Structures are given as structure tokens and as C-alpha cells.
């Protein structure tokens, strides 16, 4: 099921990549715009990472799913399936309903496309970018779903917070890199 959901996600991302290339191809050559996109994308990553770090220290991260062996099973409370039953369409709808997905593509994703000179003229890079991104999505979501299925619910709170902290710090560092990298190149 997860593979079909990711397929829907990939179809939507193919559409957004094409739209970005069709509507913003002139932007790919403007150094000022590249720097603005890099800095804004970097700032967003830094803010997301800092927000996670703050929420960890304030205890605002939900851990209700942890240590569920102490809680009674709630199988009787399962909600009936209503609405879209096609997992591909579900993957599209879930991605579209996530505001961070749009924000990511408008800033960070587009900054990567500019940084790596992704265009229709340079189709091998376009193909490599798209397939690499989707492979990364697939690997990540398969890992997450596998961990969830085989025991993430039995992880202790300290290990969970440690993993979140590591991811948040990586996000902050990557945001710093993305924000300064457009200034490190002489020409675009």
C-alpha cells in the first residue's frame, strides 16, 4: 500500500517540477533570485529544525504512540474507511493537503533545482534529480513505515527524542548550508 501512496506523491511532484520549469525558467539565470531562494529555503529549514528543538525541550512533542503495551488495545474504535480508496489518489491528496509540501517546493526544492541547473534542456540532470528525489522519498517512507510496523511504538521516549534532536540539528545545519551556498559560487 505504501508503494502506491508514494507513487501518487511522485506523480504530484513530477507535476510541480514541470510547472516550476515552465513558469520560472528565466529565474534559473538570475543570481539575485537564486540567492533569495537559497536564503529563504535555508531560513525555513533552520526555523523547522529550531522549532523541533524548542518543542523537544518544552515537552510539546506528542509521545502517545510510545510504550503502547501499557495501554489497552483500541481495535474497536477503528474508524470506517470513507472517501478515497485508491492509494495513488490518496498519496496525491495527502501531499497536496500538506502546506509544508508546497512551501518546501516553492523554496527548498526550487533552490535545489536552481543550484544543480535542472532544466528541460539538461534532461539527464532533470531525470537524475527527479529519480534521485523520489528514490530518497521511497527509501525514507519505507524506513519509517517499517519501523512503525515492527516496533517504533515500543521505543522509549529518550531514544525518540534523541532521534528527533539529531534530525532537527541536521535540518538546521543543512539550512545554513543552503542559505550560504548561493553566495559561494562566482557565477551561476
C-alpha positions as CSV (number, residue, x, y, z in Angstrom):
1,X,0.0,0.0,0.0
2,X,2.8,2.4,0.9
3,X,4.4,2.0,-2.5
4,X,1.2,3.1,-4.2
5,X,0.8,6.1,-1.9
6,X,4.4,7.1,-2.7
7,X,3.6,6.7,-6.4
8,X,0.8,9.3,-6.0
9,X,3.2,11.6,-4.2
10,X,5.7,11.1,-7.1
11,X,3.1,11.9,-9.7
12,X,2.3,15.2,-8.0
13,X,5.9,16.0,-7.6
14,X,6.5,15.4,-11.3
15,X,3.8,17.9,-12.0
16,X,5.2,20.5,-9.7
17,X,8.7,20.1,-11.1
18,X,7.4,20.6,-14.7
19,X,5.4,23.6,-13.6
20,X,8.4,25.2,-11.9
21,X,10.4,24.6,-15.0
22,X,7.7,26.0,-17.3
23,X,6.9,29.1,-15.3
24,X,10.2,30.0,-13.7
25,X,12.9,29.0,-16.2
26,X,14.0,32.6,-16.6
27,X,14.7,32.7,-12.8
28,X,17.3,30.0,-13.1
29,X,19.8,32.5,-14.5
30,X,19.2,35.4,-12.1
31,X,21.8,35.4,-9.3
32,X,19.8,37.7,-7.0
33,X,16.7,35.4,-7.2
34,X,18.9,32.3,-6.7
35,X,20.3,33.9,-3.5
36,X,16.8,34.9,-2.3
37,X,15.5,31.4,-2.8
38,X,18.6,29.9,-1.2
39,X,18.4,32.1,1.8
40,X,14.6,31.8,2.3
41,X,14.8,28.0,1.8
42,X,17.7,27.9,4.3
43,X,15.8,30.0,6.8
44,X,12.8,27.8,6.6
45,X,14.8,24.7,7.3
46,X,16.5,26.5,10.2
47,X,13.1,27.5,11.6
48,X,11.7,24.0,11.2
49,X,14.7,22.5,12.9
50,X,14.8,25.1,15.7
51,X,11.0,24.6,16.2
52,X,11.6,20.8,16.7
53,X,14.4,21.5,19.1
54,X,12.3,24.0,21.1
55,X,9.4,21.6,21.2
56,X,11.6,18.8,22.5
57,X,12.9,21.0,25.3
58,X,9.4,22.2,26.2
59,X,7.9,18.7,26.0
60,X,5.5,19.7,23.3
61,X,6.2,16.6,21.1
62,X,3.5,14.0,21.4
63,X,4.7,10.6,22.5
64,X,1.2,9.0,22.9
65,X,2.3,6.3,20.5
66,X,5.2,5.2,22.7
67,X,5.0,2.3,25.1
68,X,1.6,1.2,24.0
69,X,2.0,-2.1,25.7
70,X,0.7,-0.4,28.9
71,X,-2.4,0.8,27.2
72,X,-5.4,-1.3,26.2
73,X,-5.9,-2.0,22.5
74,X,-8.4,0.2,20.8
75,X,-9.3,-2.0,17.8
76,X,-13.0,-1.5,18.4
77,X,-12.5,2.2,17.9
78,X,-11.1,2.0,14.4
79,X,-12.8,4.4,12.0
80,X,-14.5,3.1,9.0
81,X,-12.8,3.7,5.7
82,X,-14.7,6.5,4.0
83,X,-13.7,8.6,1.0
84,X,-10.9,7.8,-1.4
85,X,-9.9,4.2,-1.6
86,X,-7.3,4.5,-4.3
87,X,-3.9,4.8,-2.6
88,X,-2.4,6.6,-5.6
89,X,-5.0,9.3,-5.4
90,X,-4.7,9.2,-1.7
91,X,-1.0,9.9,-2.0
92,X,-1.7,12.9,-4.2
93,X,-4.3,14.2,-1.9
94,X,-2.3,13.8,1.3
95,X,0.7,15.6,-0.3
96,X,-1.5,18.4,-1.7
97,X,-3.1,18.9,1.7
98,X,0.2,19.4,3.4
99,X,1.1,23.1,3.4
100,X,4.7,22.3,4.2
101,X,4.9,20.3,1.0
102,X,4.0,23.4,-1.1
103,X,6.4,25.6,1.0
104,X,9.2,23.1,0.5
105,X,8.8,23.0,-3.3
106,X,8.4,26.8,-3.5
107,X,11.6,27.3,-1.6
108,X,14.0,24.4,-0.9
109,X,13.0,22.2,-3.8
110,X,13.2,25.0,-6.2
111,X,16.5,26.2,-4.8
112,X,18.0,22.7,-5.4
113,X,16.7,22.8,-9.0
114,X,18.4,26.1,-9.5
115,X,21.6,25.1,-7.7
116,X,22.0,21.9,-9.8
117,X,20.9,23.6,-13.1
118,X,17.8,21.4,-13.6
119,X,16.1,22.2,-16.9
120,X,14.4,20.6,-19.8
121,X,17.5,21.3,-21.9
122,X,19.6,19.4,-19.4
123,X,17.3,16.4,-19.3
124,X,19.8,13.9,-17.9
125,X,20.2,16.2,-14.8
126,X,16.4,16.6,-14.7
127,X,15.9,12.8,-14.8
128,X,18.6,12.2,-12.2
129,X,17.2,14.9,-9.9
130,X,13.6,13.6,-10.1
131,X,14.6,9.9,-9.8
132,X,17.0,10.7,-7.0
133,X,14.5,12.7,-5.1
134,X,11.8,10.1,-5.5
135,X,14.2,7.3,-4.5
136,X,15.0,9.2,-1.4
137,X,11.3,9.7,-0.6
138,X,10.7,6.0,-1.2
139,X,13.6,4.9,1.0
140,X,12.6,7.3,3.7
141,X,9.0,6.4,3.8
142,X,9.7,2.6,3.6
143,X,12.1,3.0,6.5
144,X,9.5,5.0,8.5
145,X,6.7,2.6,7.8
146,X,8.8,-0.5,8.5
147,X,10.0,1.0,11.8
148,X,6.4,1.9,12.7
149,X,5.2,-1.6,11.8
150,X,7.9,-3.6,13.6
151,X,8.2,-1.8,16.9
152,X,8.6,2.0,16.8
153,X,5.7,2.0,19.3
154,X,7.9,0.2,21.8
155,X,10.7,2.8,21.6
156,X,11.3,4.7,24.8
157,X,10.9,8.4,25.0
158,X,14.6,9.2,25.4
159,X,15.6,7.4,22.2
160,X,12.7,9.0,20.3
161,X,13.8,12.5,21.4
162,X,17.4,11.7,20.6
163,X,16.5,10.8,17.0
164,X,14.3,13.9,16.7
165,X,17.1,16.1,18.1
166,X,19.6,14.6,15.6
167,X,17.2,15.2,12.7
168,X,16.5,18.7,13.9
169,X,20.2,19.6,14.2
170,X,20.8,18.2,10.7
171,X,18.0,20.3,9.4
172,X,19.5,23.4,10.9
173,X,22.9,22.7,9.6
174,X,21.6,21.9,6.2
175,X,19.6,25.1,6.2
176,X,22.7,27.1,7.0
177,X,24.5,25.4,4.1
178,X,21.6,26.0,1.7
179,X,21.4,29.7,2.8
180,X,25.1,30.4,2.2
181,X,25.8,28.1,-0.8
182,X,24.5,30.6,-3.4
183,X,27.0,33.2,-2.2
184,X,29.9,30.7,-2.5
185,X,29.7,30.4,-6.3
186,X,31.2,33.1,-8.5
187,X,28.8,32.6,-11.4
188,X,25.5,30.9,-11.9
